[in-house]
Structure formats: structure tokens, C-alpha cells
Amino acid sequence: MDAPTAASPDRRAPSAGPCPDGTVVIVGGGFGGLYTALALSQQPAPPPILLIEPRERFLFLPLLYELLSDELRRWEIAPPYEDLLAGRGVAWLRDRVERIDTTARLVHTAAGRPVAYASLVIACGGGDCTFGVPGAERHSQGFRSLADVERLQTLLRALRDQRHPLQRVAIVGAGPTGVELACKLADLAEGSAVIELIERGSMVLPQGRAFNRQQAELALQRRDVRVRTHTQVTAIEADHVVLRSPTSAESAIPATNEILPVRGVVWTAGLGFRPPVITPSVATDSRGRLRCDPELRLLGHSDVYALGDLASPAPVADPGQGDQPTLPSTAQVAFQQAALLSANLIRARGGEPQRPFVWNDLGEMLSLGKGDACLTGAGLTLAGPAAYQLRRLAYLTRLPGLPHQLRVGAGWLADCRP
């Protein structure tokens, strides 16, 4: 079992039993969990903080496309937790939480360690959801990890080296991840493969801004990405996908099946939610997300919170109603929730009223290939190289912790020198 890594020698992970020191345990080190830990550590008189996360490195997902294309380096978007938390007063336990007992106020890890908490933050995020499509889990990959990047880079090298006729890479799902990845892969393939973007709905970026959708469609056309809408993937094998189209109820054309040979499949079509087992059971919505009140507390719990993709917070007016409108699965939501939650944890310690989460939509940014992007927000619409640079600068200010931001910014400036 990995020992906890602490920001200072006197900070240790709590053990089983009473938790008189008021320790805040944060489960999951993604955007919601890490940024809550960092924000909480900066509050006046912060409590002891323990982050439980099994991965060695934090991953800044919005810039994963630039890592794939070597426009950014691994250390810039995937810094080690040990470096990010050094000197912050946050202990890190490299382990995975499998079960939470809210009655005993204990979390149980995969290594068999019970950890006590005074307040608990669940920020496990989401994972790929293949909707039960046969072969999808075995024969496709996602785009959510460093390992995913390495697999795609290996595939691209093979495509460029061999250059067989009609080599294809299929991307399932034309939301932001699918569109951004299709543009980047088309640039990196250098004509060695056809990129197929498959969408069950009627358009790319169905939830996106109109300007960004238009720019994305143009970017896909310029790169000869084949976009298939109204098309459902019904099975995936090692060397082909089975498609059924059209899926539109309005279409008079009979549905047909097609076998599409492929060299690789990337699944970006949905998010699934697998939180740790929680006893006694807690309220979830129809997608398996944890239902919360407007202050991000699990319904029926005053000391357990959730945020990020896994949370389904109720609007301020009615915390007891059913499924809520889905917040976008973006880092932007997690940033805002982390800032609020860190302050609410301090308010709870002082017996003060907690504040509800109100989503402030700051806009939308998309990577559209090497050196290309588009953005909409704050009354601004922009596309092309200028949008690419502005997007990078915006994300620079969101990288975790000022020291890391300064290191990355200095590296970018050094790269610009003649």
C-alpha cells in the first residue's frame, strides 16, 4: 500500500476511528477534487485536508489534444500530484476509494485502509459509457488518459508508415471531444487515413454554440473528415464497425446496415458514472449521478458533498425535485463548484449559512486542429490562429497552482524565442 504523501512532515492521513481534528477527505483528484483541495488550503485557518487519488499525475483534459500533437509537453498538462501539493498543507494518499460508510464517517480504500473524515467531498468524475454496444469496451478506446494518448500516437505512426489504401479511424460521438479529436487526428494522419466521425443525432456539436458549430463544420470539411449523422454504431470488432443508418424517425429511407473496415475506434459518445458504494444508499438521478442540494451537499447529509460530473445539484428554488438540467461536463463547471465548495466547508465549520451553486456560463472554446481553434463568450466570437493562442492563454490561467502556471508560462515564452 502506498503511504500518504504530505505537504509537510507533520501532516498525515487520518486512520480509522473518531476524527476530532475536522479532517476534510476529498475522494478523487480530477478538476473538482484537486481544485477544491487547493482552494480550501488557501482559506483562512484551513482544516486538515486529505486527497485520495490513485493516479500519480493530474491531467488537464482540455489540453490533451495538444499533447497528442506534441504542441505541448507531458509535464505541462500532467504534473505529478506530489509537486502540485508540495507546501500546500494537503496530504495525498495514492489509493482508490471503493466504499463509503456515512454512518461511521469512514471511507474504505482498495488497499484495505479505513480513513475517517469530518467532512467528505466526492469528486470521482465520470468515465466512458458505451451504452452496451457489443465489442465497444474490448475493441475501442477513449480519450481521457495519458495511456489513450500513447495508444493513438502508436496508431498514427503505424498509419503513416504503412499507408494502405482506405485506412480508416472511426470516432464515435460528435460532441466537443469527438470534433476536436477528429480535427487533430486528420492533421496528424497527414493523408494516411480517412477519419470517420459518427454521430447518432442530426448534427455535430448538438449542444454547442452556433458560431462554434459553424466553425467546426468548416474545419472538418477542410480536413476531409467524413461526418456521418443519423448513424448508430451497433457493434465493434477488431477490424470493423457495424453501422445502422439512418436513425432519424422522420426519414423515409429504410434503415440499412453497413460494415465499415477500420484500423482503430475512439469512443467519445457518452459519460458513465460509477461512484464508490455508499452505505446507507443515497439518492441518485436516472444517470447515476449523486443528487445534491443547491449547496452541493448530498441529499440528507450535512457533511458529505459532491461536485463535478458526478454531481446533480438541484436549483436554488426546489432542492427536492427530480432530475435536474445537466450542467455541461466541462472543467469550467468544476472550477466554479470548487471555489464555492471550499468556502462552504469553512462556513460549515463556523456554523454559518452555506451558499448555493449558481452556474455562470463563461463561454465555449474548441481546438480545431494544429494551431487552430474557435471560441464564443463574453460577447466575443473568434476563430483561427488568434483563437488558438487566446485559448491557450485562458487555460494557462486555469492550470493548477500559480507555481505550475509560472513554469508553463516561462516554457512557452522560451519556445517563442528566435
N, C-alpha and C positions, 0 to 999 in steps of 0.2 A: 504494500500500500504506500502511495506517495505521501510524504509528510507535507503539512501545510507550509507554504512559503509566505513569510510575513514581511511587511514593510519595515518593521523594526523588531529587534530581538525579543522584546517583552510582549509582543502580540502573538497569541497562539489561538489555534482553533479550539472552540469550546468542546467539551466532552458531554456525554450523556448526564442527565440529572438537571437540577434547578439551574436557572440562568440568571443569577442576580445582577450581573453586570449590564443587562439590557442589550445583549448582542443582537445585531441585525444580520440575519443569514440571507444571502442572495443566491438563488438557485439559477444558474445559467449566466454565462459571460458574454452573451451577444450584445447588441446595441442597448437593449433595455437594462440588462443586468449590470454590465460594465459601467455604463454612463450613470446609472443610479449610484453605484459604489463610489465613483469619482466625485459626483456632485454631493453625495452625503458626507464624504470625507472633508469637503470644503465648508460645510456648515459650521457655525459656532458650536463648540463643545460637542463634536460628533460622538456617537456611541461606538463601541467596538463593532467592526464590520468584518464579516467573513464571506468571501465569494467562493462558491463551489462550482468548478468548471473543469471538465475532463481534458479539454484541448490545451495544448501548450501555447498556442498563439490566438490572439484576437484577429478576426478577419473583417476588414472594412469592405463589405459586399458591393456597394455601388461602384467601386473602382476595380472589381475583379476582372472586368473586360480589359482594362489597361495592363493588368498583369499577364493575361493571356497573350497579348500582342507585344509584350516587352516594352511598352511605353512607360511602365512603372516597374519598380523593383519589389521583390518579395518583402523586404524589411519595411518598406514604406507603407504597405497596406496590411501587413500581417505581423505586427510587432509582438514579441513574447509578453505574456501577462506579467512575468516576473519584472520586466523592465517598466511596464506601464504602471505597476503598483508600487514600485520601489519608493520609499519615503512618503507614501500616501497614508499610512496608518490603516491599510486594508490587508487582511490576511487572505491568502489564496490556498484553497485545498483542491488539488488536482484529483478529482474523483467525480463520479456521476451519482446524482440523487435518484433513487429508484422508488422510494416510498416516503410519504409524509403522514405523520400521526399528529393531527391538530389538537387532539385531546391532551396528549402528553407533551406537546410542543417539541417534537423530535423529527428530524429528517434522518433517513437511513440511506447510506450510500452503497454503491456496488461493491466496495471493499469491506462491507460489513461494519461500518463505523456509524454509531448513532450520534447525532450532533444536536444539541439543544439550542433553542432560539427564544428570544423575547418577542421579536418581530420577524416575519418571514416575507420575502419577496420572491415570487415565482416568475421567472423570465426565461423560460426554456425555448421560446420561439416556436417555429413550425418547421416542417420538413416536406419533402416531395410527397405528393398524393397522386398515385397512378390510377385511381378510380377502378381498381380491379381489372384493368386491361391485361389479358393473358400475355405473359412474357415481358411486360414492361419493367418489372423490378430486376429481372435477370439480364435483359438484353439492352437496356438503355441506361443512361447516366444522367445525373442532374448537373446543375451549375451553381453549387453552393459551397464549395470547399477547395482547398489547395490541391487535393488529390484529383478533383474534377478538372482543374486547370491542367495538371500534368497529363492526364489521360487525353485531353483534347489536343495538347501540343504534340503528343506522340502520334495521334491520328493524323494531324496536319502534316507532320514530317513524312509519314508513310504515303499520304495522298500526293504530296509534291514530288516525292522520289519515284513513285511508280507510274502515276499519270495514266491509268487505264481509262478507256472511253466510258463516258457516262457514269463516273463515280458520283455518288450522292451521299450527302449528310442530311438527315431529317431532324428538324427541330419541331417538337410538338408543343403548341401553345404560342399564340401571337400577342401575348401581353408584353409589358416592358422588357422582361428578361429575354423572351424569345426574339423580339425585334432587335434589341441591342446585340444579342449574340449572333443573330443571322448576319447583320451588317459586318460585325467584326470577323466572323469566320469567312465571309465572302472575300474580304480584303486579304486575309491571311492565306486562304487557299490558292490565291494567285492563278485562278483559272483551272486548277487541277480537279475541281469537283463542283457539282451543282448543289447549291444549298436550297433545300425544300423547307418552307415554313408552313406548317399545317395547323389550321385553326378550325375548330368546330363551329364557331359563330360566323357572323356575316362580315366581319372586318377585323383588321389589325387594331390593336390598342383600343378595345371597345370601351374602356373606362377613361381613356386619355383625353387630353385637351385637343380641340380641333386643329390648332396650328401644329402641334407636335405630331398628330396623326398624319397630317398632310406631308410634313417634312419626312416622317418615317417612310411613308409610301414612296416618296420620290427617291429616298436613299436606297430603298430595297430595289426599286426599278433600275437605278443606275448601276447596281451591283449584280443585276440579272438574278436576283433571288426569286425563286418560283414560289409564289404565295398561293396556297390552296385554302380557300374559305369554304364554309359549309361542308367540311370534310372531317370525318371521325376516324380515329385510329382504333381498330377493333382487335388487333393482335400485333405483337412484335416478335420477330425471330432474329437469329444471329445475323442474317444477311438480307432481311427484307422486313417491311412493314405491310400490314393489310389495312387498306383504307376502304371506307364506305362513304360515298358521296352521291348526291347532295344530302344534307341532313335538314335542309330547310323545309318546313311544313308547307310553305307557300309554293314551292317548286312543283311544276307538273312533270318534271323529268323523273323517271323511275330511279330509285336508288341503285347504285351499282357498286360492285366490289373491285378493287384493284390491288395487285401485288406489286409493291414498289421496291426494287432492289436498293439496298443502302450499304454503306461502309460503316456507318455509325448513327446512333439516335441519341438526341439530347431531349430529356423530358423537362419542360418548364410550365406544364399546363395547370398546376394547382398546388395548394398547400394543404398538408395534413397536420393534425395536432395530436401529440402523444405526451401529455404531461405525466409526471410521476403519479403512481397510485396514491390517492389521497383518502385517508380514513379519519372520521366518517366521511362518506361521499359528499361531494359538493355539487352545486348547480352548474350545469354546462348548457351551451346552446346546441342547436342542431348540427353544428360543425365540430363539436367537441371542445370549443373554446370555453375558458372559465368565465362564468358570469360574475361581474363586479358591480359595485355601486358606483356612483359618479366620482367618488374619491379613490377609486381603483382597489377598494377592499373587496375580497371575496364575499359574496352574499352570505350573511350570517356569521361573519368573522370580523372581529375588530383588530386583529393583529396579523392577518395574512393578506398580502396584496398580490396583484398580478398586473403585468404590463406587457406591451409589445404585441406581436402577432397572436399570442396565446390568450390574450385578454379580450373579453367582450363587455366593455363598460356601458352601463346604462346612461342615457342622457340625464341631465340635471332634473328635468321635470318629473320623471317617473322611474325610480330605480328598480321597481319590481316588475316591469313589463318583460315580455319575451325577447326573442332575438332582436338585436339592435342592428342598425345600419352598419355595414362593415367598414371600418376605417381602412385606408389603404395600407397594404403591407410594405411600408417603407421605413427607412431609417428615420425619416423626419418625424413620424409619429412617436417612435421610441425616444428620440431626443427630447421631445416636449413632455412626454409622460415621465421620463427620468427626472427632469428638473422639478416637476410638480411633486413626484413621489418622494424625492429626497427631502423636500421642505415639509411634506405632510408627516413623514416619520419623525421629524423634530417637533412638529406641532403636537403629535400624539404623545410624545414623551413629556411635554409640558402641559398636557391636558387642554390644549387649545383646539378650537374647531378646525377641521381639515377642509381643504378647498377642492372643488370638483375639477375634473379634467375637461377642458374645452379645446377642441381641435382647431388650430389655426393653420389653414392651408396656405403655405408659402409659395406654392408653385410646383412645377414639374420639370425635371431635367432628364435628357436621354442622351446616351452615347450612340452615335450612328456610324461607327467605323473608325478607322485610324485618323486621328486629327479632326474629327467631325462630331458635332453634337447639335442639339436644339434645346431650347428652354422657354418656358412660359411662366410668368409670375411677376407680381409687383408691378403690373402694367407694362411689362417688357416681354416682347417676343423676339427671339434671336436664333439664327441657325448658322452653321458653318464653323470655320476655324475659330472665330471670335467666341462663339458659344462654347466651343470645346475648352478654350482657355478659361473662360468665366466659370464653367462647371468645375474645372479642376481647382480653381481658387476657392470656390464656395465649399467644396469638400475638404480642402486644406484646413479651413477654419473649423471643420467638424471632426477632424481626426482626434483620437482620444488623448487629451492632456496637452498642455502647452509645450512641454519639453519635446514631445514627439512631433508636434506641429512645426516647431522651430527646426528640428533636424531635417524633416522632409522639405520644408521651405528652402533651407540652405542647400540641400541637394539639388532642388530644381533650379535655383539660381546658378549653381555651379555648372549644371548641364547647359545653361544658356550662354555661358562664356565662350567667346570665339577661340 
